[in-house]
Amino acid sequence: MSRAIPAEGFNLTENPSAVPNNLLAARCQSLYVEFLQVSAQGALVEGAKNHVVLKVDFEHITARCRGVRISMDIDQDLELEDDGTGLKPGKMMVKPVSYRGASTSSARSFELPLQRQTTLQAIISPFVGYGLQDFYFQEVADRYYGCRDFMYVSPRTRSDLAGLVFESSHIYSALGMRFQSGLTNYCPIDKGEFSGYIRVEEVYMPYCRAQDQ
């Protein structure tokens, strides 16, 4: 008998084994990196950035789900003592969804190559294996930065679902951009902080430098 699915999904930061076995065994058909639309309120904030998530489509409906969304979200239920670091706890969520393809809330979606018969467990395992689920956002002036930092995905994209011309097939190029109202702007990746994982930076990863902040 499968476990009940929580409304907000499964919290891998709280419990790395939270996703039930029937979902872990589901074979995946597609994998996307999605840049979610900036809300109307957020659009009024200068330099507002897209929240970035992973979207997975299953080959077949599993536990009445057609796929999952994998995201690093602010954990509003956890508070750290103010020690001057400006860190806010994150929670890595795996939320089952009832639709396939790009999310309606996505401003841009990029498809990544996926080997046949890849299971959800194979996608999730690198996150948990490297300890990426234990993550903290940087808080500056009541704004949180770092959701793109937790991505640990194959760099090469397969397609851009927006149908627009995008010059690079490298997902890190996309992660270094902002997508809003049909416009594309440079937006380097803000660093959060991992509890145990040591970040490996390659030259093609557009991380935020001091002069970009």
Z-matrix of the N, CA and C atoms (Angstrom, degrees):
N
C 1 1.475
C 2 1.525 1 109.17
N 3 1.343 2 117.70 1 127.79
C 4 1.457 3 121.52 2 -176.19
C 5 1.521 4 110.86 3 -77.44
N 6 1.329 5 114.23 4 154.20
C 7 1.458 6 120.33 5 178.26
C 8 1.525 7 111.01 6 -71.43
N 9 1.323 8 116.01 7 149.08
C 10 1.458 9 119.80 8 175.98
C 11 1.521 10 109.23 9 -64.90
N 12 1.335 11 116.03 10 147.00
C 13 1.459 12 120.98 11 -178.79
C 14 1.527 13 109.08 12 -94.09
N 15 1.333 14 118.56 13 116.89
C 16 1.471 15 120.67 14 178.00
C 17 1.522 16 110.81 15 -62.51
N 18 1.309 17 117.06 16 149.99
C 19 1.462 18 121.81 17 -177.22
C 20 1.521 19 111.72 18 -57.96
N 21 1.344 20 117.54 19 -39.25
C 22 1.464 21 119.90 20 -177.68
C 23 1.524 22 112.52 21 -89.80
N 24 1.334 23 117.37 22 -3.58
C 25 1.459 24 120.78 23 -178.93
C 26 1.520 25 111.91 24 101.56
N 27 1.324 26 115.47 25 -165.46
C 28 1.460 27 122.10 26 -176.24
C 29 1.525 28 110.36 27 -104.45
N 30 1.322 29 116.08 28 129.75
C 31 1.458 30 122.99 29 -176.65
C 32 1.530 31 109.31 30 -93.59
N 33 1.350 32 116.85 31 103.65
C 34 1.466 33 120.86 32 -178.07
C 35 1.521 34 112.27 33 -78.69
N 36 1.314 35 117.82 34 -19.81
C 37 1.466 36 119.95 35 175.52
C 38 1.523 37 109.80 36 -70.08
N 39 1.302 38 115.68 37 -40.69
C 40 1.462 39 121.31 38 178.78
C 41 1.528 40 111.58 39 -74.42
N 42 1.337 41 116.02 40 -39.78
C 43 1.463 42 121.72 41 -178.46
C 44 1.525 43 109.39 42 -147.94
N 45 1.340 44 118.87 43 100.94
C 46 1.466 45 121.72 44 -178.33
C 47 1.528 46 113.80 45 -59.99
N 48 1.337 47 117.51 46 -17.13
C 49 1.468 48 121.78 47 -179.81
C 50 1.525 49 111.74 48 -104.17
N 51 1.318 50 117.49 49 22.10
C 52 1.465 51 121.05 50 -172.96
C 53 1.524 52 113.39 51 -69.79
N 54 1.336 53 118.38 52 -31.06
C 55 1.465 54 120.92 53 -176.37
C 56 1.527 55 109.38 54 -72.48
N 57 1.334 56 118.56 55 126.86
C 58 1.463 57 120.87 56 -178.06
C 59 1.527 58 112.38 57 -66.98
N 60 1.326 59 115.36 58 156.58
C 61 1.461 60 121.64 59 -173.27
C 62 1.523 61 113.09 60 -61.59
N 63 1.331 62 117.89 61 -35.13
C 64 1.463 63 118.72 62 -178.05
C 65 1.523 64 111.63 63 -66.25
N 66 1.328 65 117.52 64 -32.77
C 67 1.466 66 120.03 65 175.29
C 68 1.524 67 110.95 66 -76.00
N 69 1.321 68 117.35 67 -39.52
C 70 1.466 69 120.44 68 178.53
C 71 1.520 70 111.30 69 -60.19
N 72 1.325 71 116.98 70 -33.86
C 73 1.464 72 121.27 71 -177.20
C 74 1.523 73 113.03 72 -82.72
N 75 1.324 74 117.54 73 -7.38
C 76 1.465 75 120.94 74 -178.44
C 77 1.525 76 110.67 75 -63.36
N 78 1.328 77 116.26 76 131.46
C 79 1.462 78 120.36 77 177.01
C 80 1.526 79 109.32 78 -80.47
N 81 1.318 80 115.07 79 138.95
C 82 1.465 81 121.04 80 -172.26
C 83 1.520 82 110.96 81 -103.97
N 84 1.306 83 114.94 82 140.16
C 85 1.459 84 121.66 83 -177.88
C 86 1.521 85 112.31 84 -99.70
N 87 1.328 86 116.54 85 -36.89
C 88 1.465 87 120.76 86 -175.55
C 89 1.520 88 110.11 87 -144.73
N 90 1.347 89 114.60 88 151.78
C 91 1.467 90 121.55 89 177.90
C 92 1.522 91 108.17 90 -136.59
N 93 1.328 92 116.43 91 126.72
C 94 1.457 93 121.79 92 -177.49
C 95 1.528 94 111.45 93 -124.98
N 96 1.325 95 115.04 94 148.37
C 97 1.460 96 121.38 95 164.40
C 98 1.523 97 106.04 96 -102.27
N 99 1.325 98 117.15 97 122.55
C 100 1.455 99 121.06 98 -175.17
C 101 1.526 100 111.54 99 -116.67
N 102 1.312 101 114.94 100 133.83
C 103 1.463 102 122.66 101 174.87
C 104 1.528 103 106.54 102 -101.09
N 105 1.315 104 116.89 103 105.95
C 106 1.458 105 120.40 104 -174.72
C 107 1.521 106 111.27 105 -72.11
N 108 1.322 107 115.40 106 150.05
C 109 1.454 108 120.78 107 -179.78
C 110 1.522 109 110.67 108 -63.25
N 111 1.314 110 115.19 109 142.84
C 112 1.462 111 121.06 110 174.62
C 113 1.515 112 107.84 111 -76.40
N 114 1.325 113 117.20 112 131.07
C 115 1.459 114 120.92 113 -178.87
C 116 1.522 115 110.66 114 -63.70
N 117 1.325 116 115.23 115 163.01
C 118 1.471 117 119.84 116 179.29
C 119 1.519 118 110.47 117 -57.37
N 120 1.336 119 116.13 118 -39.23
C 121 1.461 120 119.75 119 179.44
C 122 1.523 121 110.07 120 -68.72
N 123 1.353 122 115.51 121 -41.95
C 124 1.456 123 119.44 122 -179.14
C 125 1.516 124 112.39 123 -67.61
N 126 1.337 125 116.56 124 -31.07
C 127 1.459 126 120.11 125 -178.69
C 128 1.518 127 111.82 126 -64.44
N 129 1.327 128 116.94 127 -21.89
C 130 1.457 129 120.56 128 179.29
C 131 1.522 130 111.85 129 -77.78
N 132 1.328 131 115.78 130 -14.75
C 133 1.456 132 120.51 131 -179.90
C 134 1.522 133 108.99 132 -86.39
N 135 1.315 134 116.40 133 124.20
C 136 1.459 135 120.11 134 -179.60
C 137 1.529 136 109.81 135 -61.17
N 138 1.324 137 115.89 136 128.72
C 139 1.453 138 120.16 137 178.00
C 140 1.512 139 114.13 138 78.37
N 141 1.348 140 118.64 139 16.82
C 142 1.461 141 120.71 140 178.57
C 143 1.519 142 109.68 141 -58.02
N 144 1.328 143 116.57 142 138.81
C 145 1.461 144 121.40 143 -173.32
C 146 1.520 145 110.69 144 -114.93
N 147 1.340 146 115.22 145 149.96
C 148 1.453 147 120.33 146 178.00
C 149 1.524 148 110.81 147 -68.27
N 150 1.327 149 115.90 148 139.39
C 151 1.463 150 119.85 149 168.30
C 152 1.525 151 106.14 150 -78.48
N 153 1.329 152 117.87 151 133.88
C 154 1.461 153 122.33 152 -173.70
C 155 1.522 154 109.76 153 -113.75
N 156 1.345 155 115.75 154 133.12
C 157 1.463 156 121.55 155 -177.74
C 158 1.526 157 109.25 156 -136.06
N 159 1.330 158 115.77 157 167.52
C 160 1.459 159 122.28 158 169.82
C 161 1.525 160 108.69 159 -101.63
N 162 1.318 161 116.36 160 141.76
C 163 1.470 162 122.02 161 176.49
C 164 1.528 163 107.74 162 -125.54
N 165 1.325 164 116.59 163 128.09
C 166 1.461 165 122.91 164 -178.19
C 167 1.523 166 109.29 165 -117.94
N 168 1.341 167 116.50 166 132.20
C 169 1.462 168 121.64 167 172.82
C 170 1.521 169 109.28 168 -103.60
N 171 1.334 170 117.27 169 133.42
C 172 1.458 171 121.91 170 175.29
C 173 1.531 172 110.33 171 -82.31
N 174 1.338 173 115.64 172 153.87
C 175 1.464 174 119.78 173 173.15
C 176 1.524 175 110.45 174 -66.17
N 177 1.327 176 116.02 175 -40.52
C 178 1.464 177 121.47 176 -177.49
C 179 1.531 178 109.20 177 -133.51
N 180 1.311 179 116.03 178 151.21
C 181 1.460 180 120.45 179 177.27
C 182 1.523 181 109.54 180 -58.87
N 183 1.316 182 116.34 181 128.34
C 184 1.464 183 122.69 182 -179.55
C 185 1.523 184 108.65 183 -128.43
N 186 1.330 185 116.29 184 126.16
C 187 1.469 186 121.11 185 -178.20
C 188 1.529 187 110.66 186 50.80
N 189 1.339 188 115.08 187 40.49
C 190 1.473 189 123.76 188 179.53
C 191 1.531 190 112.83 189 63.95
N 192 1.326 191 116.86 190 19.58
C 193 1.470 192 121.89 191 179.40
C 194 1.526 193 109.66 192 -115.44
N 195 1.327 194 115.99 193 143.88
C 196 1.458 195 120.89 194 177.33
C 197 1.526 196 112.35 195 -100.39
N 198 1.313 197 116.08 196 -3.84
C 199 1.457 198 119.94 197 179.38
C 200 1.515 199 110.26 198 170.43
N 201 1.333 200 115.76 199 -168.88
C 202 1.466 201 120.78 200 178.30
C 203 1.525 202 109.44 201 -141.82
N 204 1.312 203 114.97 202 158.24
C 205 1.465 204 122.13 203 169.65
C 206 1.523 205 107.39 204 -112.09
N 207 1.336 206 116.51 205 131.45
C 208 1.461 207 122.45 206 179.72
C 209 1.523 208 107.67 207 -112.73
N 210 1.319 209 116.62 208 123.58
C 211 1.464 210 119.16 209 -174.92
C 212 1.518 211 111.30 210 -144.93
N 213 1.322 212 114.80 211 158.30
C 214 1.459 213 121.59 212 170.28
C 215 1.522 214 106.61 213 -108.68
N 216 1.320 215 116.59 214 113.26
C 217 1.457 216 122.34 215 -174.65
C 218 1.527 217 111.02 216 -116.28
N 219 1.311 218 116.00 217 160.27
C 220 1.459 219 121.00 218 173.89
C 221 1.528 220 109.10 219 -67.43
N 222 1.317 221 117.07 220 131.64
C 223 1.462 222 120.73 221 175.06
C 224 1.524 223 108.11 222 -91.91
N 225 1.317 224 115.12 223 95.83
C 226 1.466 225 120.58 224 -176.78
C 227 1.526 226 112.26 225 -71.24
N 228 1.329 227 116.78 226 -15.56
C 229 1.464 228 120.14 227 -177.96
C 230 1.521 229 112.68 228 -84.41
N 231 1.328 230 116.54 229 -13.59
C 232 1.458 231 120.18 230 -179.46
C 233 1.514 232 109.89 231 -109.43
N 234 1.282 233 116.79 232 134.23
C 235 1.458 234 122.29 233 178.42
C 236 1.521 235 109.33 234 -123.81
N 237 1.321 236 116.72 235 136.07
C 238 1.458 237 121.29 236 175.10
C 239 1.518 238 109.38 237 -98.49
N 240 1.310 239 116.01 238 148.34
C 241 1.455 240 118.97 239 172.32
C 242 1.523 241 108.61 240 -63.02
N 243 1.308 242 116.15 241 140.34
C 244 1.460 243 120.67 242 -178.54
C 245 1.525 244 109.37 243 -71.00
N 246 1.340 245 114.84 244 98.23
C 247 1.462 246 119.56 245 -179.21
C 248 1.524 247 111.61 246 -107.16
N 249 1.341 248 115.74 247 11.48
C 250 1.456 249 119.72 248 177.88
C 251 1.510 250 114.71 249 86.81
N 252 1.341 251 118.02 250 -1.71
C 253 1.466 252 120.03 251 -178.33
C 254 1.517 253 112.36 252 -81.81
N 255 1.328 254 117.80 253 -21.55
C 256 1.457 255 120.88 254 -179.10
C 257 1.512 256 113.42 255 69.80
N 258 1.334 257 118.02 256 31.71
C 259 1.457 258 121.70 257 -177.76
C 260 1.525 259 111.19 258 -101.08
N 261 1.331 260 115.76 259 144.57
C 262 1.464 261 122.39 260 177.25
C 263 1.522 262 108.06 261 -128.02
N 264 1.350 263 118.94 262 127.58
C 265 1.464 264 120.76 263 -177.43
C 266 1.523 265 112.32 264 -61.44
N 267 1.319 266 115.06 265 141.05
C 268 1.451 267 121.17 266 173.82
C 269 1.516 268 110.22 267 -106.12
N 270 1.313 269 115.80 268 167.05
C 271 1.462 270 121.15 269 174.20
C 272 1.525 271 107.83 270 -138.31
N 273 1.320 272 115.58 271 128.85
C 274 1.460 273 121.00 272 179.55
C 275 1.519 274 108.50 273 -87.24
N 276 1.329 275 115.58 274 117.17
C 277 1.456 276 121.38 275 -174.22
C 278 1.528 277 111.25 276 -111.44
N 279 1.323 278 115.85 277 139.95
C 280 1.464 279 123.06 278 171.37
C 281 1.525 280 106.18 279 -117.41
N 282 1.330 281 116.05 280 106.53
C 283 1.461 282 120.64 281 -174.52
C 284 1.522 283 110.60 282 -111.41
N 285 1.337 284 118.58 283 116.02
C 286 1.464 285 120.84 284 175.63
C 287 1.528 286 110.97 285 -62.02
N 288 1.336 287 116.02 286 143.99
C 289 1.462 288 121.35 287 -179.61
C 290 1.526 289 109.31 288 -130.16
N 291 1.317 290 115.85 289 161.37
C 292 1.466 291 121.71 290 -174.81
C 293 1.520 292 112.93 291 -104.70
N 294 1.334 293 118.33 292 12.70
C 295 1.462 294 121.12 293 -176.95
C 296 1.527 295 110.49 294 -131.32
N 297 1.329 296 115.43 295 159.28
C 298 1.459 297 121.57 296 174.23
C 299 1.525 298 108.97 297 -110.44
N 300 1.316 299 115.29 298 160.44
C 301 1.450 300 120.39 299 177.38
C 302 1.515 301 112.56 300 83.44
N 303 1.326 302 114.73 301 -169.58
C 304 1.461 303 120.59 302 -176.27
C 305 1.522 304 111.32 303 -63.65
N 306 1.319 305 116.18 304 144.17
C 307 1.462 306 121.60 305 177.50
C 308 1.525 307 109.94 306 -72.24
N 309 1.317 308 116.80 307 145.07
C 310 1.466 309 119.99 308 178.49
C 311 1.524 310 111.24 309 -66.42
N 312 1.329 311 116.76 310 -20.75
C 313 1.466 312 121.00 311 179.31
C 314 1.524 313 112.49 312 -88.08
N 315 1.338 314 117.10 313 5.21
C 316 1.464 315 121.14 314 -177.09
C 317 1.525 316 111.42 315 -89.32
N 318 1.334 317 116.08 316 131.29
C 319 1.462 318 120.68 317 173.92
C 320 1.525 319 110.37 318 -79.30
N 321 1.318 320 117.15 319 -37.91
C 322 1.470 321 123.51 320 174.56
C 323 1.517 322 108.23 321 -148.08
N 324 1.335 323 116.42 322 142.59
C 325 1.462 324 122.03 323 177.40
C 326 1.518 325 108.97 324 -130.92
N 327 1.328 326 115.94 325 131.91
C 328 1.458 327 122.09 326 179.13
C 329 1.522 328 108.81 327 -117.07
N 330 1.340 329 116.14 328 128.98
C 331 1.455 330 119.99 329 179.52
C 332 1.521 331 109.98 330 -89.03
N 333 1.328 332 115.97 331 137.50
C 334 1.458 333 122.33 332 178.16
C 335 1.519 334 110.15 333 -104.84
N 336 1.342 335 117.39 334 149.92
C 337 1.469 336 119.84 335 176.50
C 338 1.524 337 110.34 336 -61.20
N 339 1.316 338 115.73 337 142.05
C 340 1.456 339 120.76 338 -178.80
C 341 1.523 340 108.48 339 -140.64
N 342 1.321 341 116.78 340 123.33
C 343 1.452 342 120.21 341 179.09
C 344 1.524 343 110.28 342 -66.70
N 345 1.320 344 115.75 343 149.01
C 346 1.459 345 120.79 344 179.37
C 347 1.526 346 110.05 345 -62.19
N 348 1.305 347 115.24 346 145.78
C 349 1.465 348 124.30 347 178.20
C 350 1.533 349 112.95 348 66.55
N 351 1.324 350 116.61 349 17.65
C 352 1.465 351 119.61 350 172.88
C 353 1.525 352 109.27 351 -67.47
N 354 1.306 353 116.91 352 131.22
C 355 1.466 354 121.03 353 179.53
C 356 1.529 355 110.71 354 -95.94
N 357 1.320 356 115.20 355 164.31
C 358 1.462 357 119.25 356 176.27
C 359 1.522 358 110.33 357 -61.61
N 360 1.317 359 117.01 358 -35.27
C 361 1.460 360 120.03 359 178.76
C 362 1.523 361 111.12 360 -60.64
N 363 1.335 362 117.25 361 -38.17
C 364 1.461 363 120.87 362 179.67
C 365 1.521 364 111.50 363 -66.16
N 366 1.331 365 117.21 364 -28.78
C 367 1.463 366 120.89 365 178.42
C 368 1.525 367 110.79 366 -78.99
N 369 1.321 368 116.42 367 -40.57
C 370 1.463 369 121.00 368 -176.72
C 371 1.524 370 112.40 369 -76.50
N 372 1.332 371 117.07 370 -34.23
C 373 1.472 372 121.32 371 -172.83
C 374 1.527 373 114.42 372 -53.65
N 375 1.354 374 120.10 373 -42.49
C 376 1.472 375 118.52 374 178.96
C 377 1.525 376 113.07 375 -60.94
N 378 1.331 377 117.41 376 -37.26
C 379 1.464 378 120.24 377 178.27
C 380 1.522 379 110.66 378 -60.67
N 381 1.333 380 115.54 379 -51.19
C 382 1.461 381 120.86 380 -177.40
C 383 1.525 382 110.61 381 -71.72
N 384 1.344 383 116.43 382 -38.95
C 385 1.458 384 120.34 383 -178.72
C 386 1.518 385 113.19 384 -62.26
N 387 1.331 386 116.78 385 -35.44
C 388 1.464 387 121.54 386 178.82
C 389 1.532 388 112.27 387 -92.49
N 390 1.313 389 116.99 388 -1.02
C 391 1.461 390 119.92 389 179.21
C 392 1.513 391 113.86 390 74.01
N 393 1.343 392 117.44 391 24.26
C 394 1.463 393 119.87 392 -177.52
C 395 1.525 394 112.61 393 -71.60
N 396 1.328 395 116.68 394 -13.67
C 397 1.470 396 118.69 395 -179.13
C 398 1.523 397 112.24 396 -74.21
N 399 1.327 398 117.26 397 -15.14
C 400 1.469 399 121.31 398 177.76
C 401 1.528 400 108.60 399 -96.51
N 402 1.313 401 115.73 400 92.92
C 403 1.463 402 122.07 401 -167.12
C 404 1.524 403 110.27 402 -137.11
N 405 1.334 404 115.25 403 148.19
C 406 1.468 405 121.67 404 177.31
C 407 1.526 406 109.44 405 -126.83
N 408 1.319 407 115.62 406 134.15
C 409 1.455 408 121.87 407 174.54
C 410 1.526 409 109.74 408 -81.14
N 411 1.333 410 115.26 409 152.27
C 412 1.456 411 120.68 410 170.51
C 413 1.524 412 108.26 411 -86.73
N 414 1.317 413 116.66 412 129.39
C 415 1.459 414 121.64 413 178.71
C 416 1.520 415 109.46 414 -106.66
N 417 1.329 416 115.34 415 121.43
C 418 1.458 417 121.34 416 178.70
C 419 1.527 418 107.77 417 -134.00
N 420 1.321 419 116.44 418 118.23
C 421 1.468 420 122.03 419 178.34
C 422 1.530 421 111.13 420 52.87
N 423 1.336 422 115.90 421 47.16
C 424 1.464 423 122.83 422 177.33
C 425 1.522 424 113.31 423 64.08
N 426 1.320 425 117.10 424 21.28
C 427 1.459 426 121.70 425 173.78
C 428 1.522 427 107.89 426 -122.16
N 429 1.344 428 115.62 427 147.76
C 430 1.464 429 120.42 428 -172.86
C 431 1.524 430 110.22 429 -114.87
N 432 1.322 431 115.39 430 137.91
C 433 1.458 432 121.60 431 -174.96
C 434 1.531 433 110.41 432 -128.78
N 435 1.356 434 114.72 433 143.35
C 436 1.456 435 118.42 434 172.03
C 437 1.512 436 116.38 435 128.61
N 438 1.347 437 120.18 436 1.10
C 439 1.463 438 119.56 437 -174.60
C 440 1.527 439 111.85 438 -62.85
N 441 1.332 440 118.54 439 -27.53
C 442 1.468 441 120.19 440 179.83
C 443 1.517 442 112.10 441 -81.00
N 444 1.329 443 116.66 442 -12.55
C 445 1.460 444 121.50 443 -175.93
C 446 1.525 445 111.96 444 -71.55
N 447 1.337 446 117.48 445 -26.74
C 448 1.460 447 119.31 446 -174.23
C 449 1.530 448 112.58 447 -82.66
N 450 1.336 449 117.82 448 -4.98
C 451 1.456 450 121.08 449 -178.35
C 452 1.528 451 110.87 450 -62.77
N 453 1.323 452 115.89 451 129.72
C 454 1.466 453 120.74 452 175.11
C 455 1.520 454 106.05 453 -134.09
N 456 1.338 455 115.57 454 79.54
C 457 1.457 456 120.81 455 -170.47
C 458 1.518 457 110.04 456 -131.09
N 459 1.332 458 115.40 457 163.10
C 460 1.462 459 121.05 458 175.41
C 461 1.522 460 108.74 459 -60.87
N 462 1.334 461 118.31 460 133.32
C 463 1.463 462 119.72 461 -173.67
C 464 1.526 463 114.97 462 -67.03
N 465 1.335 464 119.08 463 -28.02
C 466 1.460 465 118.97 464 -169.43
C 467 1.526 466 112.14 465 -87.12
N 468 1.309 467 116.14 466 129.08
C 469 1.459 468 120.66 467 178.90
C 470 1.523 469 110.14 468 -87.40
N 471 1.317 470 115.27 469 156.63
C 472 1.463 471 121.19 470 179.20
C 473 1.525 472 110.88 471 -99.97
N 474 1.296 473 116.97 472 -43.75
C 475 1.464 474 119.22 473 178.84
C 476 1.520 475 109.60 474 -160.14
N 477 1.304 476 114.13 475 159.71
C 478 1.463 477 121.46 476 176.52
C 479 1.522 478 106.15 477 -107.34
N 480 1.318 479 117.46 478 111.47
C 481 1.455 480 120.91 479 -172.91
C 482 1.519 481 113.28 480 -69.30
N 483 1.317 482 117.61 481 -11.76
C 484 1.464 483 119.27 482 178.76
C 485 1.524 484 111.20 483 -73.33
N 486 1.346 485 117.80 484 -15.32
C 487 1.448 486 120.99 485 -178.72
C 488 1.512 487 113.10 486 75.76
N 489 1.333 488 116.79 487 9.68
C 490 1.452 489 120.83 488 -179.78
C 491 1.517 490 110.24 489 -94.99
N 492 1.309 491 116.49 490 157.24
C 493 1.456 492 120.38 491 178.50
C 494 1.516 493 109.02 492 -75.68
N 495 1.314 494 116.29 493 121.67
C 496 1.464 495 121.38 494 176.93
C 497 1.512 496 106.77 495 -123.30
N 498 1.320 497 117.56 496 123.92
C 499 1.450 498 121.99 497 -165.97
C 500 1.520 499 114.31 498 -65.20
N 501 1.321 500 118.17 499 -30.80
C 502 1.454 501 120.40 500 -173.08
C 503 1.516 502 111.59 501 -113.63
N 504 1.346 503 115.80 502 144.18
C 505 1.458 504 120.49 503 174.96
C 506 1.520 505 110.12 504 -96.86
N 507 1.298 506 116.62 505 19.35
C 508 1.455 507 122.03 506 -176.66
C 509 1.520 508 108.74 507 -104.74
N 510 1.340 509 117.34 508 119.81
C 511 1.459 510 119.87 509 -173.60
C 512 1.522 511 111.71 510 -63.13
N 513 1.331 512 117.91 511 -27.79
C 514 1.463 513 118.60 512 -179.85
C 515 1.524 514 111.30 513 -69.03
N 516 1.327 515 117.22 514 -25.40
C 517 1.464 516 119.30 515 173.17
C 518 1.522 517 109.74 516 -65.24
N 519 1.334 518 116.31 517 -41.97
C 520 1.461 519 120.30 518 178.52
C 521 1.524 520 111.04 519 -67.02
N 522 1.339 521 116.56 520 -39.20
C 523 1.463 522 119.86 521 -179.52
C 524 1.524 523 111.81 522 -64.98
N 525 1.320 524 116.81 523 -18.03
C 526 1.453 525 121.32 524 177.85
C 527 1.513 526 113.06 525 -95.28
N 528 1.346 527 116.60 526 22.18
C 529 1.455 528 120.91 527 -178.57
C 530 1.530 529 110.68 528 -127.52
N 531 1.348 530 114.64 529 164.95
C 532 1.464 531 122.80 530 173.23
C 533 1.524 532 107.53 531 -118.80
N 534 1.338 533 116.42 532 134.06
C 535 1.461 534 121.38 533 -179.65
C 536 1.523 535 108.74 534 -119.67
N 537 1.329 536 115.36 535 119.07
C 538 1.463 537 119.39 536 -176.64
C 539 1.515 538 109.98 537 -157.06
N 540 1.338 539 116.33 538 127.36
C 541 1.470 540 123.03 539 174.90
C 542 1.525 541 111.97 540 52.96
N 543 1.337 542 116.42 541 41.69
C 544 1.447 543 121.15 542 178.26
C 545 1.511 544 114.82 543 78.18
N 546 1.325 545 117.65 544 -0.21
C 547 1.456 546 121.98 545 -179.45
C 548 1.519 547 110.30 546 -103.17
N 549 1.331 548 115.55 547 150.20
C 550 1.459 549 122.04 548 177.88
C 551 1.518 550 108.48 549 -125.20
N 552 1.326 551 117.00 550 125.17
C 553 1.458 552 121.62 551 -178.72
C 554 1.517 553 110.25 552 -131.85
N 555 1.337 554 115.20 553 152.47
C 556 1.459 555 120.12 554 176.41
C 557 1.521 556 109.80 555 -64.86
N 558 1.317 557 116.37 556 133.77
C 559 1.464 558 121.21 557 -177.39
C 560 1.527 559 107.82 558 -153.47
N 561 1.335 560 118.34 559 89.17
C 562 1.463 561 121.35 560 -174.26
C 563 1.527 562 112.78 561 -60.68
N 564 1.320 563 115.25 562 156.59
C 565 1.463 564 122.28 563 -178.07
C 566 1.522 565 110.05 564 -72.94
N 567 1.320 566 116.08 565 124.71
C 568 1.465 567 121.19 566 176.64
C 569 1.523 568 109.37 567 -83.00
N 570 1.314 569 115.86 568 138.76
C 571 1.458 570 120.40 569 179.99
C 572 1.521 571 111.01 570 -86.53
N 573 1.336 572 114.54 571 133.04
C 574 1.448 573 120.52 572 167.24
C 575 1.517 574 107.24 573 -98.02
N 576 1.323 575 116.01 574 -150.15
C 577 1.464 576 119.32 575 178.89
C 578 1.522 577 109.50 576 -141.90
N 579 1.339 578 116.17 577 129.90
C 580 1.458 579 121.92 578 177.03
C 581 1.521 580 109.33 579 -96.75
N 582 1.339 581 116.04 580 146.08
C 583 1.463 582 120.12 581 -179.93
C 584 1.520 583 111.94 582 -69.10
N 585 1.343 584 116.88 583 -39.81
C 586 1.455 585 119.34 584 -175.37
C 587 1.510 586 114.77 585 -128.70
N 588 1.335 587 117.17 586 -28.10
C 589 1.463 588 120.86 587 -176.45
C 590 1.522 589 110.87 588 -73.09
N 591 1.332 590 115.80 589 134.70
C 592 1.465 591 121.17 590 175.51
C 593 1.522 592 107.80 591 -97.13
N 594 1.304 593 116.03 592 115.34
C 595 1.460 594 121.91 593 -176.54
C 596 1.525 595 111.19 594 -61.15
N 597 1.324 596 116.22 595 133.46
C 598 1.461 597 121.96 596 175.63
C 599 1.525 598 107.20 597 -106.56
N 600 1.315 599 116.68 598 115.18
C 601 1.461 600 120.73 599 -177.99
C 602 1.521 601 110.73 600 -101.77
N 603 1.332 602 115.35 601 125.35
C 604 1.453 603 122.04 602 173.72
C 605 1.528 604 108.32 603 -102.09
N 606 1.324 605 115.75 604 162.36
C 607 1.468 606 119.83 605 -175.41
C 608 1.523 607 111.93 606 -64.23
N 609 1.348 608 117.65 607 -25.35
C 610 1.460 609 120.23 608 -177.10
C 611 1.530 610 112.70 609 -85.56
N 612 1.315 611 118.18 610 -1.97
C 613 1.462 612 120.81 611 -179.33
C 614 1.530 613 109.78 612 -89.65
N 615 1.337 614 117.91 613 113.55
C 616 1.475 615 120.75 614 -174.25
C 617 1.522 616 113.23 615 -80.54
N 618 1.340 617 115.88 616 68.25
C 619 1.460 618 119.00 617 178.71
C 620 1.523 619 110.63 618 -74.39
N 621 1.320 620 114.40 619 151.78
C 622 1.457 621 121.47 620 -178.91
C 623 1.522 622 110.42 621 -68.23
N 624 1.324 623 116.05 622 129.26
C 625 1.459 624 122.01 623 174.87
C 626 1.522 625 108.06 624 -98.94
N 627 1.313 626 116.13 625 166.46
C 628 1.469 627 120.47 626 -176.45
C 629 1.524 628 111.18 627 -56.63
N 630 1.349 629 117.11 628 -37.27
C 631 1.460 630 119.53 629 -176.82
C 632 1.526 631 112.33 630 -75.11
N 633 1.360 632 117.24 631 -12.70
C 634 1.458 633 120.31 632 178.87
C 635 1.518 634 111.91 633 -85.32
N 636 1.321 635 117.95 634 -17.18
C 637 1.450 636 121.27 635 -172.48
C 638 1.526 637 111.61 636 -81.47
